[in-house]
Amino acid sequence: MGMVDAKNMTPSQRVLAMEALWEAMCHEGIELESPDWHEDILNERRARIAAGETGFVTLKQLREQIGK
């Protein structure tokens, strides 16, 4: 299989390519290990939620906040 030059793809072609790759990987049952910094970020976010510094919004609330 040949390589695709993503620089020559339109944004929608890039998204479709990413979706196709993700779909293929999901059906192969491959377990990918997350890097350590992912856990650090999650722990940071959990601490901010526990401290009441941040919270969650619904998709509807988010759309209202960004005006869409």
mmCIF file of the N, C-alpha and C atoms, coordinates in Angstrom:
data_MODEL
# 
_entry.id   MODEL 
# 
loop_
_atom_site.group_PDB 
_atom_site.id 
_atom_site.type_symbol 
_atom_site.label_atom_id 
_atom_site.label_alt_id 
_atom_site.label_comp_id 
_atom_site.label_asym_id 
_atom_site.label_entity_id 
_atom_site.label_seq_id 
_atom_site.pdbx_PDB_ins_code 
_atom_site.Cartn_x 
_atom_site.Cartn_y 
_atom_site.Cartn_z 
_atom_site.occupancy 
_atom_site.B_iso_or_equiv 
_atom_site.pdbx_formal_charge 
_atom_site.auth_seq_id 
_atom_site.auth_comp_id 
_atom_site.auth_asym_id 
_atom_site.auth_atom_id 
_atom_site.pdbx_PDB_model_num 
ATOM 1   N N  . MET A 1 1  ? 0.844   -1.169 0.000  1.00 0.00 ? 1  MET A N  1 
ATOM 2   C CA . MET A 1 1  ? 0.000   0.000  0.000  1.00 0.00 ? 1  MET A CA 1 
ATOM 3   C C  . MET A 1 1  ? 0.891   1.234  0.000  1.00 0.00 ? 1  MET A C  1 
ATOM 4   N N  . GLY A 1 2  ? 0.536   2.215  -0.809 1.00 0.00 ? 2  GLY A N  1 
ATOM 5   C CA . GLY A 1 2  ? 1.325   3.434  -0.906 1.00 0.00 ? 2  GLY A CA 1 
ATOM 6   C C  . GLY A 1 2  ? 0.980   4.418  0.188  1.00 0.00 ? 2  GLY A C  1 
ATOM 7   N N  . MET A 1 3  ? 1.883   5.340  0.414  1.00 0.00 ? 3  MET A N  1 
ATOM 8   C CA . MET A 1 3  ? 1.675   6.383  1.406  1.00 0.00 ? 3  MET A CA 1 
ATOM 9   C C  . MET A 1 3  ? 0.839   7.506  0.798  1.00 0.00 ? 3  MET A C  1 
ATOM 10  N N  . VAL A 1 4  ? 0.034   8.138  1.616  1.00 0.00 ? 4  VAL A N  1 
ATOM 11  C CA . VAL A 1 4  ? -0.796  9.256  1.197  1.00 0.00 ? 4  VAL A CA 1 
ATOM 12  C C  . VAL A 1 4  ? -0.182  10.530 1.763  1.00 0.00 ? 4  VAL A C  1 
ATOM 13  N N  . ASP A 1 5  ? -0.085  11.560 0.942  1.00 0.00 ? 5  ASP A N  1 
ATOM 14  C CA . ASP A 1 5  ? 0.439   12.836 1.406  1.00 0.00 ? 5  ASP A CA 1 
ATOM 15  C C  . ASP A 1 5  ? -0.719  13.660 1.956  1.00 0.00 ? 5  ASP A C  1 
ATOM 16  N N  . ALA A 1 6  ? -0.823  13.696 3.273  1.00 0.00 ? 6  ALA A N  1 
ATOM 17  C CA . ALA A 1 6  ? -1.942  14.391 3.923  1.00 0.00 ? 6  ALA A CA 1 
ATOM 18  C C  . ALA A 1 6  ? -1.947  15.877 3.611  1.00 0.00 ? 6  ALA A C  1 
ATOM 19  N N  . LYS A 1 7  ? -0.791  16.444 3.297  1.00 0.00 ? 7  LYS A N  1 
ATOM 20  C CA . LYS A 1 7  ? -0.721  17.869 2.994  1.00 0.00 ? 7  LYS A CA 1 
ATOM 21  C C  . LYS A 1 7  ? -1.513  18.222 1.743  1.00 0.00 ? 7  LYS A C  1 
ATOM 22  N N  . ASN A 1 8  ? -1.688  17.261 0.864  1.00 0.00 ? 8  ASN A N  1 
ATOM 23  C CA . ASN A 1 8  ? -2.415  17.501 -0.384 1.00 0.00 ? 8  ASN A CA 1 
ATOM 24  C C  . ASN A 1 8  ? -3.895  17.145 -0.275 1.00 0.00 ? 8  ASN A C  1 
ATOM 25  N N  . MET A 1 9  ? -4.333  16.745 0.911  1.00 0.00 ? 9  MET A N  1 
ATOM 26  C CA . MET A 1 9  ? -5.729  16.368 1.116  1.00 0.00 ? 9  MET A CA 1 
ATOM 27  C C  . MET A 1 9  ? -6.512  17.565 1.624  1.00 0.00 ? 9  MET A C  1 
ATOM 28  N N  . THR A 1 10 ? -7.802  17.593 1.305  1.00 0.00 ? 10 THR A N  1 
ATOM 29  C CA . THR A 1 10 ? -8.672  18.619 1.853  1.00 0.00 ? 10 THR A CA 1 
ATOM 30  C C  . THR A 1 10 ? -8.952  18.267 3.317  1.00 0.00 ? 10 THR A C  1 
ATOM 31  N N  . PRO A 1 11 ? -9.399  19.234 4.114  1.00 0.00 ? 11 PRO A N  1 
ATOM 32  C CA . PRO A 1 11 ? -9.725  18.913 5.509  1.00 0.00 ? 11 PRO A CA 1 
ATOM 33  C C  . PRO A 1 11 ? -10.747 17.776 5.631  1.00 0.00 ? 11 PRO A C  1 
ATOM 34  N N  . SER A 1 12 ? -11.757 17.768 4.781  1.00 0.00 ? 12 SER A N  1 
ATOM 35  C CA . SER A 1 12 ? -12.760 16.696 4.878  1.00 0.00 ? 12 SER A CA 1 
ATOM 36  C C  . SER A 1 12 ? -12.164 15.345 4.488  1.00 0.00 ? 12 SER A C  1 
ATOM 37  N N  . GLN A 1 13 ? -11.233 15.323 3.534  1.00 0.00 ? 13 GLN A N  1 
ATOM 38  C CA . GLN A 1 13 ? -10.566 14.071 3.177  1.00 0.00 ? 13 GLN A CA 1 
ATOM 39  C C  . GLN A 1 13 ? -9.713  13.562 4.339  1.00 0.00 ? 13 GLN A C  1 
ATOM 40  N N  . ARG A 1 14 ? -9.075  14.484 5.061  1.00 0.00 ? 14 ARG A N  1 
ATOM 41  C CA . ARG A 1 14 ? -8.262  14.100 6.217  1.00 0.00 ? 14 ARG A CA 1 
ATOM 42  C C  . ARG A 1 14 ? -9.132  13.484 7.306  1.00 0.00 ? 14 ARG A C  1 
ATOM 43  N N  . VAL A 1 15 ? -10.284 14.101 7.565  1.00 0.00 ? 15 VAL A N  1 
ATOM 44  C CA . VAL A 1 15 ? -11.192 13.574 8.585  1.00 0.00 ? 15 VAL A CA 1 
ATOM 45  C C  . VAL A 1 15 ? -11.675 12.181 8.185  1.00 0.00 ? 15 VAL A C  1 
ATOM 46  N N  . LEU A 1 16 ? -12.043 12.007 6.921  1.00 0.00 ? 16 LEU A N  1 
ATOM 47  C CA . LEU A 1 16 ? -12.492 10.692 6.453  1.00 0.00 ? 16 LEU A CA 1 
ATOM 48  C C  . LEU A 1 16 ? -11.383 9.652  6.586  1.00 0.00 ? 16 LEU A C  1 
ATOM 49  N N  . ALA A 1 17 ? -10.157 10.041 6.297  1.00 0.00 ? 17 ALA A N  1 
ATOM 50  C CA . ALA A 1 17 ? -9.026  9.118  6.429  1.00 0.00 ? 17 ALA A CA 1 
ATOM 51  C C  . ALA A 1 17 ? -8.820  8.729  7.889  1.00 0.00 ? 17 ALA A C  1 
ATOM 52  N N  . MET A 1 18 ? -8.901  9.714  8.800  1.00 0.00 ? 18 MET A N  1 
ATOM 53  C CA . MET A 1 18 ? -8.753  9.418  10.226 1.00 0.00 ? 18 MET A CA 1 
ATOM 54  C C  . MET A 1 18 ? -9.861  8.491  10.708 1.00 0.00 ? 18 MET A C  1 
ATOM 55  N N  . GLU A 1 19 ? -11.085 8.734  10.243 1.00 0.00 ? 19 GLU A N  1 
ATOM 56  C CA . GLU A 1 19 ? -12.209 7.887  10.643 1.00 0.00 ? 19 GLU A CA 1 
ATOM 57  C C  . GLU A 1 19 ? -12.005 6.463  10.149 1.00 0.00 ? 19 GLU A C  1 
ATOM 58  N N  . ALA A 1 20 ? -11.507 6.312  8.921  1.00 0.00 ? 20 ALA A N  1 
ATOM 59  C CA . ALA A 1 20 ? -11.267 4.976  8.368  1.00 0.00 ? 20 ALA A CA 1 
ATOM 60  C C  . ALA A 1 20 ? -10.181 4.251  9.159  1.00 0.00 ? 20 ALA A C  1 
ATOM 61  N N  . LEU A 1 21 ? -9.118  4.957  9.513  1.00 0.00 ? 21 LEU A N  1 
ATOM 62  C CA . LEU A 1 21 ? -8.048  4.352  10.311 1.00 0.00 ? 21 LEU A CA 1 
ATOM 63  C C  . LEU A 1 21 ? -8.556  3.943  11.689 1.00 0.00 ? 21 LEU A C  1 
ATOM 64  N N  . TRP A 1 22 ? -9.295  4.825  12.330 1.00 0.00 ? 22 TRP A N  1 
ATOM 65  C CA . TRP A 1 22 ? -9.828  4.528  13.665 1.00 0.00 ? 22 TRP A CA 1 
ATOM 66  C C  . TRP A 1 22 ? -10.755 3.318  13.614 1.00 0.00 ? 22 TRP A C  1 
ATOM 67  N N  . GLU A 1 23 ? -11.624 3.285  12.622 1.00 0.00 ? 23 GLU A N  1 
ATOM 68  C CA . GLU A 1 23 ? -12.556 2.162  12.466 1.00 0.00 ? 23 GLU A CA 1 
ATOM 69  C C  . GLU A 1 23 ? -11.800 0.849  12.290 1.00 0.00 ? 23 GLU A C  1 
ATOM 70  N N  . ALA A 1 24 ? -10.764 0.866  11.474 1.00 0.00 ? 24 ALA A N  1 
ATOM 71  C CA . ALA A 1 24 ? -9.971  -0.347 11.249 1.00 0.00 ? 24 ALA A CA 1 
ATOM 72  C C  . ALA A 1 24 ? -9.291  -0.802 12.537 1.00 0.00 ? 24 ALA A C  1 
ATOM 73  N N  . MET A 1 25 ? -8.743  0.135  13.285 1.00 0.00 ? 25 MET A N  1 
ATOM 74  C CA . MET A 1 25 ? -8.052  -0.216 14.525 1.00 0.00 ? 25 MET A CA 1 
ATOM 75  C C  . MET A 1 25 ? -9.020  -0.749 15.584 1.00 0.00 ? 25 MET A C  1 
ATOM 76  N N  . CYS A 1 26 ? -10.226 -0.207 15.637 1.00 0.00 ? 26 CYS A N  1 
ATOM 77  C CA . CYS A 1 26 ? -11.210 -0.649 16.626 1.00 0.00 ? 26 CYS A CA 1 
ATOM 78  C C  . CYS A 1 26 ? -11.606 -2.099 16.427 1.00 0.00 ? 26 CYS A C  1 
ATOM 79  N N  . HIS A 1 27 ? -11.650 -2.532 15.196 1.00 0.00 ? 27 HIS A N  1 
ATOM 80  C CA . HIS A 1 27 ? -12.087 -3.897 14.903 1.00 0.00 ? 27 HIS A CA 1 
ATOM 81  C C  . HIS A 1 27 ? -10.955 -4.915 14.999 1.00 0.00 ? 27 HIS A C  1 
ATOM 82  N N  . GLU A 1 28 ? -9.731  -4.452 15.186 1.00 0.00 ? 28 GLU A N  1 
ATOM 83  C CA . GLU A 1 28 ? -8.599  -5.364 15.311 1.00 0.00 ? 28 GLU A CA 1 
ATOM 84  C C  . GLU A 1 28 ? -8.356  -5.770 16.760 1.00 0.00 ? 28 GLU A C  1 
ATOM 85  N N  . GLY A 1 29 ? -9.000  -5.092 17.687 1.00 0.00 ? 29 GLY A N  1 
ATOM 86  C CA . GLY A 1 29 ? -8.840  -5.427 19.095 1.00 0.00 ? 29 GLY A CA 1 
ATOM 87  C C  . GLY A 1 29 ? -7.473  -5.079 19.654 1.00 0.00 ? 29 GLY A C  1 
ATOM 88  N N  . ILE A 1 30 ? -6.806  -4.119 19.055 1.00 0.00 ? 30 ILE A N  1 
ATOM 89  C CA . ILE A 1 30 ? -5.490  -3.705 19.516 1.00 0.00 ? 30 ILE A CA 1 
ATOM 90  C C  . ILE A 1 30 ? -5.643  -2.825 20.751 1.00 0.00 ? 30 ILE A C  1 
ATOM 91  N N  . GLU A 1 31 ? -4.905  -3.161 21.801 1.00 0.00 ? 31 GLU A N  1 
ATOM 92  C CA . GLU A 1 31 ? -4.908  -2.354 23.015 1.00 0.00 ? 31 GLU A CA 1 
ATOM 93  C C  . GLU A 1 31 ? -3.721  -1.400 22.960 1.00 0.00 ? 31 GLU A C  1 
ATOM 94  N N  . LEU A 1 32 ? -4.002  -0.122 22.890 1.00 0.00 ? 32 LEU A N  1 
ATOM 95  C CA . LEU A 1 32 ? -2.939  0.876  22.880 1.00 0.00 ? 32 LEU A CA 1 
ATOM 96  C C  . LEU A 1 32 ? -2.739  1.402  24.288 1.00 0.00 ? 32 LEU A C  1 
ATOM 97  N N  . GLU A 1 33 ? -1.505  1.531  24.688 1.00 0.00 ? 33 GLU A N  1 
ATOM 98  C CA . GLU A 1 33 ? -1.203  2.041  26.017 1.00 0.00 ? 33 GLU A CA 1 
ATOM 99  C C  . GLU A 1 33 ? -1.115  3.561  25.959 1.00 0.00 ? 33 GLU A C  1 
ATOM 100 N N  . SER A 1 34 ? -1.827  4.202  26.871 1.00 0.00 ? 34 SER A N  1 
ATOM 101 C CA . SER A 1 34 ? -1.782  5.656  26.934 1.00 0.00 ? 34 SER A CA 1 
ATOM 102 C C  . SER A 1 34 ? -0.467  6.102  27.554 1.00 0.00 ? 34 SER A C  1 
ATOM 103 N N  . PRO A 1 35 ? 0.056   7.225  27.088 1.00 0.00 ? 35 PRO A N  1 
ATOM 104 C CA . PRO A 1 35 ? 1.284   7.733  27.704 1.00 0.00 ? 35 PRO A CA 1 
ATOM 105 C C  . PRO A 1 35 ? 1.015   8.206  29.138 1.00 0.00 ? 35 PRO A C  1 
ATOM 106 N N  . ASP A 1 36 ? 2.061   8.245  29.948 1.00 0.00 ? 36 ASP A N  1 
ATOM 107 C CA . ASP A 1 36 ? 1.935   8.629  31.357 1.00 0.00 ? 36 ASP A CA 1 
ATOM 108 C C  . ASP A 1 36 ? 1.315   10.003 31.532 1.00 0.00 ? 36 ASP A C  1 
ATOM 109 N N  . TRP A 1 37 ? 1.595   10.935 30.613 1.00 0.00 ? 37 TRP A N  1 
ATOM 110 C CA . TRP A 1 37 ? 1.073   12.289 30.781 1.00 0.00 ? 37 TRP A CA 1 
ATOM 111 C C  . TRP A 1 37 ? -0.441  12.330 30.683 1.00 0.00 ? 37 TRP A C  1 
ATOM 112 N N  . HIS A 1 38 ? -1.070  11.336 30.060 1.00 0.00 ? 38 HIS A N  1 
ATOM 113 C CA . HIS A 1 38 ? -2.536  11.285 30.033 1.00 0.00 ? 38 HIS A CA 1 
ATOM 114 C C  . HIS A 1 38 ? -3.074  11.131 31.451 1.00 0.00 ? 38 HIS A C  1 
ATOM 115 N N  . GLU A 1 39 ? -2.454  10.234 32.212 1.00 0.00 ? 39 GLU A N  1 
ATOM 116 C CA . GLU A 1 39 ? -2.883  10.000 33.595 1.00 0.00 ? 39 GLU A CA 1 
ATOM 117 C C  . GLU A 1 39 ? -2.680  11.258 34.437 1.00 0.00 ? 39 GLU A C  1 
ATOM 118 N N  . ASP A 1 40 ? -1.578  11.963 34.179 1.00 0.00 ? 40 ASP A N  1 
ATOM 119 C CA . ASP A 1 40 ? -1.317  13.204 34.913 1.00 0.00 ? 40 ASP A CA 1 
ATOM 120 C C  . ASP A 1 40 ? -2.423  14.232 34.666 1.00 0.00 ? 40 ASP A C  1 
ATOM 121 N N  . ILE A 1 41 ? -2.830  14.377 33.422 1.00 0.00 ? 41 ILE A N  1 
ATOM 122 C CA . ILE A 1 41 ? -3.882  15.338 33.071 1.00 0.00 ? 41 ILE A CA 1 
ATOM 123 C C  . ILE A 1 41 ? -5.206  14.924 33.690 1.00 0.00 ? 41 ILE A C  1 
ATOM 124 N N  . LEU A 1 42 ? -5.542  13.644 33.624 1.00 0.00 ? 42 LEU A N  1 
ATOM 125 C CA . LEU A 1 42 ? -6.795  13.170 34.218 1.00 0.00 ? 42 LEU A CA 1 
ATOM 126 C C  . LEU A 1 42 ? -6.811  13.413 35.725 1.00 0.00 ? 42 LEU A C  1 
ATOM 127 N N  . ASN A 1 43 ? -5.701  13.143 36.387 1.00 0.00 ? 43 ASN A N  1 
ATOM 128 C CA . ASN A 1 43 ? -5.622  13.374 37.834 1.00 0.00 ? 43 ASN A CA 1 
ATOM 129 C C  . ASN A 1 43 ? -5.785  14.854 38.163 1.00 0.00 ? 43 ASN A C  1 
ATOM 130 N N  . GLU A 1 44 ? -5.180  15.709 37.338 1.00 0.00 ? 44 GLU A N  1 
ATOM 131 C CA . GLU A 1 44 ? -5.310  17.158 37.517 1.00 0.00 ? 44 GLU A CA 1 
ATOM 132 C C  . GLU A 1 44 ? -6.773  17.586 37.393 1.00 0.00 ? 44 GLU A C  1 
ATOM 133 N N  . ARG A 1 45 ? -7.445  17.059 36.394 1.00 0.00 ? 45 ARG A N  1 
ATOM 134 C CA . ARG A 1 45 ? -8.847  17.406 36.170 1.00 0.00 ? 45 ARG A CA 1 
ATOM 135 C C  . ARG A 1 45 ? -9.734  16.891 37.288 1.00 0.00 ? 45 ARG A C  1 
ATOM 136 N N  . ARG A 1 46 ? -9.463  15.669 37.750 1.00 0.00 ? 46 ARG A N  1 
ATOM 137 C CA . ARG A 1 46 ? -10.241 15.119 38.869 1.00 0.00 ? 46 ARG A CA 1 
ATOM 138 C C  . ARG A 1 46 ? -10.086 15.988 40.117 1.00 0.00 ? 46 ARG A C  1 
ATOM 139 N N  . ALA A 1 47 ? -8.872  16.442 40.359 1.00 0.00 ? 47 ALA A N  1 
ATOM 140 C CA . ALA A 1 47 ? -8.614  17.282 41.534 1.00 0.00 ? 47 ALA A CA 1 
ATOM 141 C C  . ALA A 1 47 ? -9.352  18.609 41.418 1.00 0.00 ? 47 ALA A C  1 
ATOM 142 N N  . ARG A 1 48 ? -9.373  19.203 40.239 1.00 0.00 ? 48 ARG A N  1 
ATOM 143 C CA . ARG A 1 48 ? -10.079 20.473 40.041 1.00 0.00 ? 48 ARG A CA 1 
ATOM 144 C C  . ARG A 1 48 ? -11.583 20.302 40.231 1.00 0.00 ? 48 ARG A C  1 
ATOM 145 N N  . ILE A 1 49 ? -12.117 19.174 39.786 1.00 0.00 ? 49 ILE A N  1 
ATOM 146 C CA . ILE A 1 49 ? -13.553 18.899 39.967 1.00 0.00 ? 49 ILE A CA 1 
ATOM 147 C C  . ILE A 1 49 ? -13.849 18.710 41.452 1.00 0.00 ? 49 ILE A C  1 
ATOM 148 N N  . ALA A 1 50 ? -13.008 17.919 42.134 1.00 0.00 ? 50 ALA A N  1 
ATOM 149 C CA . ALA A 1 50 ? -13.206 17.662 43.559 1.00 0.00 ? 50 ALA A CA 1 
ATOM 150 C C  . ALA A 1 50 ? -13.112 18.943 44.377 1.00 0.00 ? 50 ALA A C  1 
ATOM 151 N N  . ALA A 1 51 ? -12.270 19.884 43.950 1.00 0.00 ? 51 ALA A N  1 
ATOM 152 C CA . ALA A 1 51 ? -12.096 21.151 44.665 1.00 0.00 ? 51 ALA A CA 1 
ATOM 153 C C  . ALA A 1 51 ? -13.173 22.166 44.299 1.00 0.00 ? 51 ALA A C  1 
ATOM 154 N N  . GLY A 1 52 ? -14.047 21.800 43.370 1.00 0.00 ? 52 GLY A N  1 
ATOM 155 C CA . GLY A 1 52 ? -15.114 22.706 42.964 1.00 0.00 ? 52 GLY A CA 1 
ATOM 156 C C  . GLY A 1 52 ? -14.655 23.822 42.039 1.00 0.00 ? 52 GLY A C  1 
ATOM 157 N N  . GLU A 1 53 ? -13.466 23.680 41.474 1.00 0.00 ? 53 GLU A N  1 
ATOM 158 C CA . GLU A 1 53 ? -12.916 24.704 40.585 1.00 0.00 ? 53 GLU A CA 1 
ATOM 159 C C  . GLU A 1 53 ? -13.476 24.626 39.172 1.00 0.00 ? 53 GLU A C  1 
ATOM 160 N N  . THR A 1 54 ? -14.025 23.492 38.845 1.00 0.00 ? 54 THR A N  1 
ATOM 161 C CA . THR A 1 54 ? -14.574 23.293 37.505 1.00 0.00 ? 54 THR A CA 1 
ATOM 162 C C  . THR A 1 54 ? -15.678 22.250 37.578 1.00 0.00 ? 54 THR A C  1 
ATOM 163 N N  . GLY A 1 55 ? -16.364 22.048 36.488 1.00 0.00 ? 55 GLY A N  1 
ATOM 164 C CA . GLY A 1 55 ? -17.443 21.080 36.462 1.00 0.00 ? 55 GLY A CA 1 
ATOM 165 C C  . GLY A 1 55 ? -17.748 20.667 35.036 1.00 0.00 ? 55 GLY A C  1 
ATOM 166 N N  . PHE A 1 56 ? -18.894 20.114 34.869 1.00 0.00 ? 56 PHE A N  1 
ATOM 167 C CA . PHE A 1 56 ? -19.310 19.618 33.566 1.00 0.00 ? 56 PHE A CA 1 
ATOM 168 C C  . PHE A 1 56 ? -20.441 20.472 33.017 1.00 0.00 ? 56 PHE A C  1 
ATOM 169 N N  . VAL A 1 57 ? -20.542 20.513 31.700 1.00 0.00 ? 57 VAL A N  1 
ATOM 170 C CA . VAL A 1 57 ? -21.669 21.160 31.032 1.00 0.00 ? 57 VAL A CA 1 
ATOM 171 C C  . VAL A 1 57 ? -22.259 20.162 30.046 1.00 0.00 ? 57 VAL A C  1 
ATOM 172 N N  . THR A 1 58 ? -23.529 20.330 29.760 1.00 0.00 ? 58 THR A N  1 
ATOM 173 C CA . THR A 1 58 ? -24.166 19.484 28.759 1.00 0.00 ? 58 THR A CA 1 
ATOM 174 C C  . THR A 1 58 ? -23.785 19.991 27.368 1.00 0.00 ? 58 THR A C  1 
ATOM 175 N N  . LEU A 1 59 ? -24.035 19.191 26.377 1.00 0.00 ? 59 LEU A N  1 
ATOM 176 C CA . LEU A 1 59 ? -23.773 19.600 25.006 1.00 0.00 ? 59 LEU A CA 1 
ATOM 177 C C  . LEU A 1 59 ? -24.620 20.827 24.660 1.00 0.00 ? 59 LEU A C  1 
ATOM 178 N N  . LYS A 1 60 ? -25.850 20.844 25.156 1.00 0.00 ? 60 LYS A N  1 
ATOM 179 C CA . LYS A 1 60 ? -26.727 21.994 24.920 1.00 0.00 ? 60 LYS A CA 1 
ATOM 180 C C  . LYS A 1 60 ? -26.131 23.259 25.532 1.00 0.00 ? 60 LYS A C  1 
ATOM 181 N N  . GLN A 1 61 ? -25.641 23.161 26.768 1.00 0.00 ? 61 GLN A N  1 
ATOM 182 C CA . GLN A 1 61 ? -25.025 24.315 27.427 1.00 0.00 ? 61 GLN A CA 1 
ATOM 183 C C  . GLN A 1 61 ? -23.784 24.786 26.673 1.00 0.00 ? 61 GLN A C  1 
ATOM 184 N N  . LEU A 1 62 ? -22.988 23.861 26.208 1.00 0.00 ? 62 LEU A N  1 
ATOM 185 C CA . LEU A 1 62 ? -21.785 24.213 25.460 1.00 0.00 ? 62 LEU A CA 1 
ATOM 186 C C  . LEU A 1 62 ? -22.144 24.965 24.184 1.00 0.00 ? 62 LEU A C  1 
ATOM 187 N N  . ARG A 1 63 ? -23.145 24.462 23.479 1.00 0.00 ? 63 ARG A N  1 
ATOM 188 C CA . ARG A 1 63 ? -23.573 25.128 22.247 1.00 0.00 ? 63 ARG A CA 1 
ATOM 189 C C  . ARG A 1 63 ? -24.068 26.542 22.528 1.00 0.00 ? 63 ARG A C  1 
ATOM 190 N N  . GLU A 1 64 ? -24.776 26.714 23.637 1.00 0.00 ? 64 GLU A N  1 
ATOM 191 C CA . GLU A 1 64 ? -25.246 28.055 24.017 1.00 0.00 ? 64 GLU A CA 1 
ATOM 192 C C  . GLU A 1 64 ? -24.073 28.962 24.354 1.00 0.00 ? 64 GLU A C  1 
ATOM 193 N N  . GLN A 1 65 ? -23.055 28.413 25.012 1.00 0.00 ? 65 GLN A N  1 
ATOM 194 C CA . GLN A 1 65 ? -21.894 29.211 25.381 1.00 0.00 ? 65 GLN A CA 1 
ATOM 195 C C  . GLN A 1 65 ? -21.103 29.687 24.161 1.00 0.00 ? 65 GLN A C  1 
ATOM 196 N N  . ILE A 1 66 ? -21.008 28.843 23.151 1.00 0.00 ? 66 ILE A N  1 
ATOM 197 C CA . ILE A 1 66 ? -20.227 29.215 21.971 1.00 0.00 ? 66 ILE A CA 1 
ATOM 198 C C  . ILE A 1 66 ? -21.100 29.836 20.868 1.00 0.00 ? 66 ILE A C  1 
ATOM 199 N N  . GLY A 1 67 ? -22.394 29.933 21.144 1.00 0.00 ? 67 GLY A N  1 
ATOM 200 C CA . GLY A 1 67 ? -23.283 30.598 20.202 1.00 0.00 ? 67 GLY A CA 1 
ATOM 201 C C  . GLY A 1 67 ? -23.631 29.802 18.970 1.00 0.00 ? 67 GLY A C  1 
ATOM 202 N N  . LYS A 1 68 ? -23.746 28.507 19.102 1.00 0.00 ? 68 LYS A N  1 
ATOM 203 C CA . LYS A 1 68 ? -24.128 27.667 17.946 1.00 0.00 ? 68 LYS A CA 1 
ATOM 204 C C  . LYS A 1 68 ? -25.397 26.915 18.218 1.00 0.00 ? 68 LYS A C  1 
# 
